[in-house]
Protein backbone atom coordinates (compact mmCIF):
# COMPACT_ATOMS: atom_id res chain seq x y z
CA UNK A 1 0.00 0.00 0.00
CA UNK A 2 1.39 3.38 -1.02
CA UNK A 3 1.39 5.96 1.72
CA UNK A 4 0.13 9.46 1.04
CA UNK A 5 2.73 12.15 0.64
CA UNK A 6 2.29 15.86 1.46
CA UNK A 7 4.12 18.89 0.16
CA UNK A 8 5.19 21.67 2.50
CA UNK A 9 2.51 23.90 0.97
CA UNK A 10 -0.21 21.29 1.56
CA UNK A 11 0.67 21.00 5.25
CA UNK A 12 1.01 24.79 5.64
CA UNK A 13 -2.46 25.35 4.17
CA UNK A 14 -3.98 22.57 6.28
CA UNK A 15 -2.49 23.80 9.56
CA UNK A 16 -2.84 27.52 8.83
CA UNK A 17 0.87 28.27 9.17
CA UNK A 18 3.52 29.56 6.80
CA UNK A 19 5.85 27.42 4.69
CA UNK A 20 8.96 28.76 6.48
CA UNK A 21 7.35 27.71 9.78
CA UNK A 22 7.19 24.12 8.55
CA UNK A 23 10.66 24.25 7.00
CA UNK A 24 12.14 25.10 10.40
CA UNK A 25 11.01 21.67 11.61
CA UNK A 26 12.69 19.86 8.72
CA UNK A 27 16.06 19.07 10.28
CA UNK A 28 18.54 16.77 8.59
CA UNK A 29 17.49 13.76 10.67
CA UNK A 30 13.79 14.49 10.01
CA UNK A 31 14.45 14.73 6.29
CA UNK A 32 16.34 11.44 6.20
CA UNK A 33 13.58 9.60 8.03
CA UNK A 34 10.28 11.18 6.79
CA UNK A 35 10.84 12.88 3.41
CA UNK A 36 11.82 12.17 -0.13
CA UNK A 37 12.66 14.59 -2.90
CA UNK A 38 11.22 14.48 -6.42
CA UNK A 39 12.51 17.23 -8.67
CA UNK A 40 12.47 20.40 -6.63
CA UNK A 41 9.64 19.29 -4.30
CA UNK A 42 10.03 17.85 -0.83
CA UNK A 43 7.37 15.21 -0.11
CA UNK A 44 6.61 14.34 3.52
CA UNK A 45 5.14 10.90 4.35
CA UNK A 46 2.21 10.24 6.75
CA UNK A 47 4.39 9.68 9.82
CA UNK A 48 6.23 12.96 9.25
CA UNK A 49 2.93 14.77 8.65
CA UNK A 50 1.61 13.46 12.01
CA UNK A 51 4.71 14.78 13.81
CA UNK A 52 4.32 18.19 12.19
CA UNK A 53 0.60 18.29 13.04
CA UNK A 54 1.34 17.48 16.70
CA UNK A 55 3.91 20.23 16.84
CA UNK A 56 1.39 22.85 15.68
CA UNK A 57 -1.46 21.70 17.92
CA UNK A 58 -2.35 24.15 20.69
CA UNK A 59 -1.41 22.61 24.05
CA UNK A 60 -4.03 24.68 25.92
CA UNK A 61 -7.47 25.40 24.55
CA UNK A 62 -8.46 29.03 24.11
CA UNK A 63 -11.22 28.72 26.71
CA UNK A 64 -8.65 28.25 29.50
CA UNK A 65 -6.90 31.44 28.46
CA UNK A 66 -10.21 33.27 28.53
CA UNK A 67 -10.98 32.01 32.03
CA UNK A 68 -7.59 33.13 33.32
CA UNK A 69 -8.10 36.64 32.03
CA UNK A 70 -11.57 36.80 33.60
CA UNK A 71 -10.32 35.76 37.07
CA UNK A 72 -8.18 38.81 37.77
CA UNK A 73 -8.71 39.98 41.29
CA UNK A 74 -9.28 43.55 42.41
CA UNK A 75 -5.65 43.96 43.52
CA UNK A 76 -4.45 43.31 39.96
CA UNK A 77 -6.95 45.81 38.61
CA UNK A 78 -5.79 48.44 41.12
CA UNK A 79 -2.16 47.82 40.16
CA UNK A 80 -3.02 48.38 36.50
CA UNK A 81 -4.82 51.62 37.36
CA UNK A 82 -1.84 52.89 39.36
CA UNK A 83 0.56 52.03 36.56
CA UNK A 84 -1.73 53.79 34.08
CA UNK A 85 -1.68 56.87 36.34
CA UNK A 86 2.13 56.77 36.48
CA UNK A 87 2.26 56.46 32.71
CA UNK A 88 -0.04 59.47 32.36
CA UNK A 89 2.19 61.47 34.72
CA UNK A 90 5.23 60.63 32.63
CA UNK A 91 3.40 61.60 29.45
CA UNK A 92 2.31 64.93 30.97
CA UNK A 93 5.89 65.65 32.10
CA UNK A 94 7.17 64.91 28.61
CA UNK A 95 4.53 67.19 27.07
CA UNK A 96 5.53 70.03 29.42
CA UNK A 97 9.19 69.52 28.54
CA UNK A 98 8.40 69.59 24.83
CA UNK A 99 6.38 72.79 25.27
CA UNK A 100 9.24 74.43 27.19
CA UNK A 101 11.78 73.40 24.55
CA UNK A 102 9.58 74.77 21.77
CA UNK A 103 9.35 78.12 23.57
CA UNK A 104 13.12 78.24 24.02
CA UNK A 105 13.64 77.39 20.36
CA UNK A 106 11.30 80.21 19.31
CA UNK A 107 13.20 82.64 21.57
CA UNK A 108 16.51 81.57 19.98
CA UNK A 109 15.05 82.04 16.50
CA UNK A 110 13.98 85.57 17.45
CA UNK A 111 17.45 86.31 18.80
CA UNK A 112 19.06 85.07 15.58
CA UNK A 113 16.74 87.23 13.47
CA UNK A 114 17.58 90.27 15.61
CA UNK A 115 21.32 89.58 15.33
CA UNK A 116 21.03 89.28 11.54
CA UNK A 117 19.26 92.64 11.41
CA UNK A 118 21.97 94.26 13.55
CA UNK A 119 24.71 92.78 11.36
CA UNK A 120 23.06 94.21 8.24
CA UNK A 121 22.82 97.64 9.88
CA UNK A 122 26.47 97.41 10.92
CA UNK A 123 27.56 96.60 7.36
CA UNK A 124 25.59 99.55 5.98
CA UNK A 125 27.10 101.87 8.57
CA UNK A 126 30.60 100.60 7.77
CA UNK A 127 30.13 101.17 4.03
CA UNK A 128 28.79 104.65 4.66
CA UNK A 129 31.76 105.47 6.92
CA UNK A 130 34.18 104.22 4.26
CA UNK A 131 32.55 106.43 1.64
CA UNK A 132 32.81 109.45 3.94
CA UNK A 133 36.48 108.66 4.60
CA UNK A 134 37.16 108.47 0.86
CA UNK A 135 35.49 111.80 0.36
CA UNK A 136 37.37 113.44 3.23
CA UNK A 137 40.72 112.04 2.10
CA UNK A 138 40.04 113.38 -1.37
CA UNK A 139 39.38 116.90 -0.01
CA UNK A 140 42.26 117.06 2.50
CA UNK A 141 45.15 115.70 0.49
CA UNK A 142 48.27 117.80 1.16
CA UNK A 143 50.68 118.25 -1.70
CA UNK A 144 54.32 117.50 -1.05
CA UNK A 145 57.23 117.67 -3.47
CA UNK A 146 55.02 117.98 -6.56
CA UNK A 147 53.16 114.79 -5.67
CA UNK A 148 49.41 114.66 -5.41
CA UNK A 149 47.58 112.04 -3.44
CA UNK A 150 44.49 110.35 -4.79
CA UNK A 151 41.96 107.95 -3.34
CA UNK A 152 40.40 105.20 -5.40
CA UNK A 153 38.19 102.39 -4.09
CA UNK A 154 39.06 103.04 -0.44
CA UNK A 155 42.85 102.82 -0.98
CA UNK A 156 45.36 105.62 -0.64
CA UNK A 157 47.80 106.13 -3.54
CA UNK A 158 50.46 108.76 -4.16
CA UNK A 159 51.23 109.75 -7.68
CA UNK A 160 53.36 112.50 -9.24
CA UNK A 161 51.25 114.97 -11.20
CA UNK A 162 51.16 118.59 -12.20
CA UNK A 163 49.52 120.26 -9.19
CA UNK A 164 46.88 122.48 -10.82
CA UNK A 165 45.87 121.05 -14.18
CA UNK A 166 46.04 117.42 -13.20
CA UNK A 167 43.99 117.99 -10.01
CA UNK A 168 41.24 119.62 -12.04
CA UNK A 169 41.30 116.79 -14.59
CA UNK A 170 41.33 114.21 -11.80
CA UNK A 171 38.33 115.85 -10.13
CA UNK A 172 36.42 115.84 -13.41
CA UNK A 173 37.20 112.15 -14.06
CA UNK A 174 36.21 111.28 -10.47
CA UNK A 175 32.89 113.06 -10.93
CA UNK A 176 32.24 111.35 -14.25
CA UNK A 177 33.13 107.98 -12.71
CA UNK A 178 30.68 108.65 -9.87
CA UNK A 179 27.99 109.41 -12.43
CA UNK A 180 28.71 106.09 -14.17
CA UNK A 181 28.56 104.07 -10.93
CA UNK A 182 25.42 102.05 -10.32
CA UNK A 183 22.94 103.61 -7.89
CA UNK A 184 23.81 101.26 -5.01
CA UNK A 185 27.49 102.24 -5.14
CA UNK A 186 26.58 105.92 -5.05
CA UNK A 187 24.52 105.34 -1.90
CA UNK A 188 27.18 103.38 -0.06
C-alpha positions as CSV (number, residue, x, y, z in Angstrom):
1,X,0.0,0.0,0.0
2,X,1.4,3.4,-1.0
3,X,1.4,6.0,1.7
4,X,0.1,9.5,1.0
5,X,2.7,12.2,0.6
6,X,2.3,15.9,1.5
7,X,4.1,18.9,0.2
8,X,5.2,21.7,2.5
9,X,2.5,23.9,1.0
10,X,-0.2,21.3,1.6
11,X,0.7,21.0,5.3
12,X,1.0,24.8,5.6
13,X,-2.5,25.3,4.2
14,X,-4.0,22.6,6.3
15,X,-2.5,23.8,9.6
16,X,-2.8,27.5,8.8
17,X,0.9,28.3,9.2
18,X,3.5,29.6,6.8
19,X,5.8,27.4,4.7
20,X,9.0,28.8,6.5
21,X,7.3,27.7,9.8
22,X,7.2,24.1,8.6
23,X,10.7,24.2,7.0
24,X,12.1,25.1,10.4
25,X,11.0,21.7,11.6
26,X,12.7,19.9,8.7
27,X,16.1,19.1,10.3
28,X,18.5,16.8,8.6
29,X,17.5,13.8,10.7
30,X,13.8,14.5,10.0
31,X,14.4,14.7,6.3
32,X,16.3,11.4,6.2
33,X,13.6,9.6,8.0
34,X,10.3,11.2,6.8
35,X,10.8,12.9,3.4
36,X,11.8,12.2,-0.1
37,X,12.7,14.6,-2.9
38,X,11.2,14.5,-6.4
39,X,12.5,17.2,-8.7
40,X,12.5,20.4,-6.6
41,X,9.6,19.3,-4.3
42,X,10.0,17.9,-0.8
43,X,7.4,15.2,-0.1
44,X,6.6,14.3,3.5
45,X,5.1,10.9,4.3
46,X,2.2,10.2,6.7
47,X,4.4,9.7,9.8
48,X,6.2,13.0,9.3
49,X,2.9,14.8,8.6
50,X,1.6,13.5,12.0
51,X,4.7,14.8,13.8
52,X,4.3,18.2,12.2
53,X,0.6,18.3,13.0
54,X,1.3,17.5,16.7
55,X,3.9,20.2,16.8
56,X,1.4,22.9,15.7
57,X,-1.5,21.7,17.9
58,X,-2.3,24.2,20.7
59,X,-1.4,22.6,24.1
60,X,-4.0,24.7,25.9
61,X,-7.5,25.4,24.5
62,X,-8.5,29.0,24.1
63,X,-11.2,28.7,26.7
64,X,-8.6,28.2,29.5
65,X,-6.9,31.4,28.5
66,X,-10.2,33.3,28.5
67,X,-11.0,32.0,32.0
68,X,-7.6,33.1,33.3
69,X,-8.1,36.6,32.0
70,X,-11.6,36.8,33.6
71,X,-10.3,35.8,37.1
72,X,-8.2,38.8,37.8
73,X,-8.7,40.0,41.3
74,X,-9.3,43.5,42.4
75,X,-5.7,44.0,43.5
76,X,-4.4,43.3,40.0
77,X,-7.0,45.8,38.6
78,X,-5.8,48.4,41.1
79,X,-2.2,47.8,40.2
80,X,-3.0,48.4,36.5
81,X,-4.8,51.6,37.4
82,X,-1.8,52.9,39.4
83,X,0.6,52.0,36.6
84,X,-1.7,53.8,34.1
85,X,-1.7,56.9,36.3
86,X,2.1,56.8,36.5
87,X,2.3,56.5,32.7
88,X,0.0,59.5,32.4
89,X,2.2,61.5,34.7
90,X,5.2,60.6,32.6
91,X,3.4,61.6,29.5
92,X,2.3,64.9,31.0
93,X,5.9,65.7,32.1
94,X,7.2,64.9,28.6
95,X,4.5,67.2,27.1
96,X,5.5,70.0,29.4
97,X,9.2,69.5,28.5
98,X,8.4,69.6,24.8
99,X,6.4,72.8,25.3
100,X,9.2,74.4,27.2
101,X,11.8,73.4,24.5
102,X,9.6,74.8,21.8
103,X,9.3,78.1,23.6
104,X,13.1,78.2,24.0
105,X,13.6,77.4,20.4
106,X,11.3,80.2,19.3
107,X,13.2,82.6,21.6
108,X,16.5,81.6,20.0
109,X,15.0,82.0,16.5
110,X,14.0,85.6,17.4
111,X,17.4,86.3,18.8
112,X,19.1,85.1,15.6
113,X,16.7,87.2,13.5
114,X,17.6,90.3,15.6
115,X,21.3,89.6,15.3
116,X,21.0,89.3,11.5
117,X,19.3,92.6,11.4
118,X,22.0,94.3,13.6
119,X,24.7,92.8,11.4
120,X,23.1,94.2,8.2
121,X,22.8,97.6,9.9
122,X,26.5,97.4,10.9
123,X,27.6,96.6,7.4
124,X,25.6,99.5,6.0
125,X,27.1,101.9,8.6
126,X,30.6,100.6,7.8
127,X,30.1,101.2,4.0
128,X,28.8,104.7,4.7
129,X,31.8,105.5,6.9
130,X,34.2,104.2,4.3
131,X,32.5,106.4,1.6
132,X,32.8,109.5,3.9
133,X,36.5,108.7,4.6
134,X,37.2,108.5,0.9
135,X,35.5,111.8,0.4
136,X,37.4,113.4,3.2
137,X,40.7,112.0,2.1
138,X,40.0,113.4,-1.4
139,X,39.4,116.9,0.0
140,X,42.3,117.1,2.5
141,X,45.2,115.7,0.5
142,X,48.3,117.8,1.2
143,X,50.7,118.3,-1.7
144,X,54.3,117.5,-1.1
145,X,57.2,117.7,-3.5
146,X,55.0,118.0,-6.6
147,X,53.2,114.8,-5.7
148,X,49.4,114.7,-5.4
149,X,47.6,112.0,-3.4
150,X,44.5,110.4,-4.8
151,X,42.0,107.9,-3.3
152,X,40.4,105.2,-5.4
153,X,38.2,102.4,-4.1
154,X,39.1,103.0,-0.4
155,X,42.9,102.8,-1.0
156,X,45.4,105.6,-0.6
157,X,47.8,106.1,-3.5
158,X,50.5,108.8,-4.2
159,X,51.2,109.8,-7.7
160,X,53.4,112.5,-9.2
161,X,51.3,115.0,-11.2
162,X,51.2,118.6,-12.2
163,X,49.5,120.3,-9.2
164,X,46.9,122.5,-10.8
165,X,45.9,121.1,-14.2
166,X,46.0,117.4,-13.2
167,X,44.0,118.0,-10.0
168,X,41.2,119.6,-12.0
169,X,41.3,116.8,-14.6
170,X,41.3,114.2,-11.8
171,X,38.3,115.8,-10.1
172,X,36.4,115.8,-13.4
173,X,37.2,112.2,-14.1
174,X,36.2,111.3,-10.5
175,X,32.9,113.1,-10.9
176,X,32.2,111.4,-14.3
177,X,33.1,108.0,-12.7
178,X,30.7,108.6,-9.9
179,X,28.0,109.4,-12.4
180,X,28.7,106.1,-14.2
181,X,28.6,104.1,-10.9
182,X,25.4,102.0,-10.3
183,X,22.9,103.6,-7.9
184,X,23.8,101.3,-5.0
185,X,27.5,102.2,-5.1
186,X,26.6,105.9,-5.1
187,X,24.5,105.3,-1.9
188,X,27.2,103.4,-0.1
